[in-house]
Amino acid sequence: MRIRTTVVGSYPVPEWLRIYPTKPHLRDATLVVVRTQELAGIEVVTDGELSRFDLNHPDSNGMIDYFVGQMDGVKTHLGLADLELFARDEGLSYRAQPAGVVVGPIGPGTLNLPEAARPLRELSRVRTKFTLTSPYQLARTLVDRHYGDMRELCMAIADVLREQVSSIDADVVQVDEAHLPGNIEDGEWAAEAINRVLEGAHGERAVHICFGNYGGQIVHKGSAYERFLPAMNALNADYLVLEFARRGYEELEVLRDLDERIGVGLGVIDTKDNVVESADEVARRIERAEKELGDGRVRYVHPDCGFWMLQRSVVDAKIEALVAGRDLFLGSGAEGSRHVEQASG
């Protein structure tokens, strides 16, 4: 397929795993998540990010704590002085407290992403994607008492992640960045740190630009892709994983100036709404993007973000609609154009 289907990363944690979170059940749950995607026709699957599932904190998808909590140089037991210092950073008002305090040189500690990625490769019959959090986002959630420079801290984390990524067996490695949309002024060096991580990837390299997805809320609002374009063009990525279904497709025109070496991953499924899209609706969204950007620019279609906040029944219906809509578009020709004309009517 010239346009592949994938998911962004997370999948709802099966309720029986929350109730009885053992290692054998975790493997069973991973198999369920993988096979659900495969049966729906998804061509590049993830483990639902169950690789970072915490038996002690089953309600968290571990986007931050799973990584920094295992690294050397990070203290996760916080004192009053740590919390007071964190509270002075207005850019982190969305968090109640920092993920940790940097007290020494950053090192891998017990973090083992190659081992975390192994079950996905073993259980999947199709192409796989492994996701990890951007070094910039991780650095921005920490109180730094060692480096004294955010950029230096960020690069130290990037070095650890690059080394881990170099041994990951996955067809696609995706770096997730959900903090930079609110701090575009850091775009140049944040992109440098992300590129350092991607240097270790052996397969396709993807970057997901996230605008927030907790409790159905968008943290970063307004027109951002235009301001983000220089940072996006600086990324050494094969494609970007971008949100459009909830934000709207008016910003597509900005991507005309996206470096041609970088493909577009198009969000066509809203992850902040329980309404299941129709195949026609998905096909029209793809058609609109191709008319705006030209044939061949859209390489992947996917949900806007991770699915972990929705119910499984809703998610399963949405990924089936994703595949059906892509298939309808690729097989529709003039019919697809007719759908778009009617929608824009």
N, C-alpha and C positions, 0 to 999 in steps of 0.2 A: 504494500500500500504506500502511495506517495505521501499520504497523511496518516500517521499512526495514532492510535489511541493509547492513552496512559492515564494514570491517576497522579495526583500531586504527592501523596505520601500516606497520610494516616487513614485508618478505617475504624469504625466504632468497635470498641473492645467488647467481645462477646460477654454477655452477662454472666454466663457460667464460669468464665475465667476470673471475673471480679469476685465472685462468691468463693471460688476454690482455686486460688492462684498458685498452682504448683508448676514446676518445670515441665512435666509431661503434658499438662493441660495447656501450657504456653505453646508448646510445639504443635499440639492439636489445633489450637486457635490459629496459629500461623498458617497451617495447612488449609483451614477453612477459608481464611482471608485470601490466600493465593488462589485456591481453586475457584472461589466465587468470581474473582476477576477473570480467570481463564475461561470459565463457562460463559461469561458475559461477552467474551470476545476481545477483552483488553489485550493489547499486544506487548506492552511493556508494564510488568506488574511490580508492585512493592510488597513488602511484608506487613503493610498496614502500620509500619513503625512499631510493631510489637517487639522488635529487637531491643528497644529501649524501655519496654514495659517494666515497671518497678513493682515487685511483689509487695513492698511495704506501702507504696502509694499508688494503688491501682487506678485512681481517678485522674492521674496526670500523664500526659504523653511525653514528658521528659525532654522537651525541646531544648531546655537550658541545663537543668540540674543533672541530667544523665551525663552530660559531657564535662562540665566544670567540676562536678562533685567527685569525679574520679581522677582528676588531674593533680599532679604534684604542684605544690606552691599555692594551692587554694584551700583556705580554711572555711568550712561551711557552718561551724558553730559560732554564732555572732554575738558580740557584746553590745552594750549600749552605745559606746563610742562609734562602733561600726555603723550602727543604724542611724545615728545622728549625722554622720558624714554622708551616708547614702541619701538621707532625706533632703540634703541641700541641692541635689541634682534634680532640677525641675524636669529634665528630659526623661526621667524614670518614674514619674508620678503614677504610671499605670501599674507599677509593682508595689506591693506592701513592704518588701524588704529585698536586699540584694541576694543574688544567688550564692555569693560567697565573698571572701576577702582574700586578695592576693598578698601573700606574706613572704613569698620567695620565688625563685625562678620557675617558670611554667615547664612542666614535664608531663609525659603521658600517664604516669601513675599506673592505675589498673585499667585504664581505657583500652579496649581491644575491639576496634571496629571491624577488622577482618573476621574475627570469630563471630561477631554479632551478625555479619552479613552472610555467614556460611549457610544457615538453615534455609534462607531464601533461595540460594542457588540449588540446594539439594532438593527442595520441594517443588520448584517451578519447572514447567515444561516449555516455557516461552522465555523471551528476553526479560531481564530483571533490572530494576533500578533501586539503588540504595541512597538514602537521603541522610544528610547531616547538617547541622546548624552552622551558619557563617561565623568565622572568627570575630568579625566586627560585632555581630549581635551578642555573642558570648562576652566579649570584652566590655560592652556597654552595660552589662548587668552586674558587673563586679565592682567592689570597692578596691582600689589599687593602693596598697601600702608598700609596694616594692619598686615598681618601674618608674613611677612618677610621670609617665607619659602614655597617653591612651594609644597612640600609634604603635609604640614599642611593645606594649602589652598585646595589642591585636596581632602583631607580626609574630610574637612568641607563640601565641595560640595557633596561628596559621601554620607555623613550622611543625607543631605537634600533629595537627590534622593532616597535613600533607604526607607526613611519614606513615600515618595510619592508612590513608587513602591508597598509597602506593601498593598495598597488599590486599586491597579489597577486590574480590572476584564478583564483578557486576558489569552488565553491559552499559549501564548509565550510572554515573555518580552525579547526584544533584545537591548543590549547596543552597540552603534555604536562608534568605535574608528578610527579616521582618522589622528591623529597626531602622535601617537606612532611609526608607521613604520619609521618615520624620526628621532626618538629619542629612539632607542632600548636600550640605556644605562639606561633609566628610567623604563625598562620593569618590574622589580621586584615589585617596589612599585606602579606602575601604575596598575598592575594586582591586587594588594591588594585593591586598591581603587575601581576597577571595581567589585571585589568580594563582597565588602561591599554593593554596590548597589544591586547586584544579590541576596544577602541574603534576601531581601524583596520580591522577586518574589514567587508566589504561583504555577505557572505552569512551563513549560519548560523555561530554561534560555539559551539565545543565545548571542554570541558576534560577531559582524561584524568587521573584520579587513579591513579597507579601504585605498586604495593607492591614493585617490584623484579622483574627478569626476566632476570638474567644466569645462564647455565648452569643454568636450571631452578630457581633459588633464589629464595626470597622474602626480601627484605631487611627489610621492616617487617612484623611479625607482631602478632597479637592483634586485639581488637575496636577498630577505628579509626573507622568511619563515624560512630558516635555522637559521638566527640570531635571529628570533622571537620565535623559538621553546621553549626555557626555559620559556618565558613569557606566551606563549599559554598553556603550560603544568601546569602552576601555576593557571590558571583560573578555577573557580568552575562553569563551564558552561556545559550544556548538549550537545551543539554542537557549532561549529564555522561556520561563514558565510564567505567563502573565495572566492577570485577573481582568476579565472584561464583562462576564455575565451579570455581575452585580453592579459594577461601575458604569456600564454602558459602553458602546462601541464608538463613541465620538472621538476618543483619543487614538483610534487606529491610524489616523493620518500622521501622527507623530512618528510612527514606526516606518514611514517612508524613508526617513533619514537614519534608520538603524543600519549599521554596517552590514553589507551583504553577506559577509562570512558568517553572520549570526542568524540562525533560523528563529522563527516565531513559534512559540507554544501558545495556543489560543485557548483561553478559558471560555467554555461554552455551557458550563453547568454551574448554577448558583449553589454554593455550599452554605449559604446563610438563610435558606428558605426550604420549607418542606414540600413545596409544590414541585412535582416531577415534570420536567420539560418533555415535550413531544419530540419525536424524531424530526418532524417538519421544522420545528423551532430551531433545533440544533443545526440542521442543514442550512437554514437561512442565515444563521450566524456565521457559519463557515463561508458561505457564498459571499456575504458582505465583506468579510475580511479579504478574501481573494480578489474581489473587485477593487478593493481599496489599495491592496499591497502588491497585487500581481501574482500570477501562477508561480507556485514553488516556494513562496516565502513562508507559508504556514506549513510546518513540518509535523507538528503534533497538535492534537486537540485533547482537552482534559478538563477537569473541574477547575474552578477558580482557585481552590485551596484544598487543604486536607478535609477529610470527612468525619473526623473523630467526634464532632459535636452533634451529629445527626443520628437518628435511629437506623438500625441495619436495614429494615425493610425499605425505608426511603432511599438509602444509599444504593441498595441493589437495583432498585428501579431506575435510579438516575444513571448508573453506569451502563445499564442496558440501553437507555435512551441515547447516551453518548455514542455507543457503537452503532446503533441503528441510524442515528442522524448522520454520522460520518459516512456510513455505507450508502445512505440515501443520496447524500451530496455527490459522492464519487460516481454513483451510478445514474445520476439524474440528468446531467448535461443541461439542456435547455430547460428542463423541468425545474431544476434548481434555480435558474435565473428567474423563472416565472414566480417561484415562491418569494424571492427577494423583492421583486417588483410589487407584488401584492402587499408584502409587509411594509414597504416604504410608501405605498400608495397614496 
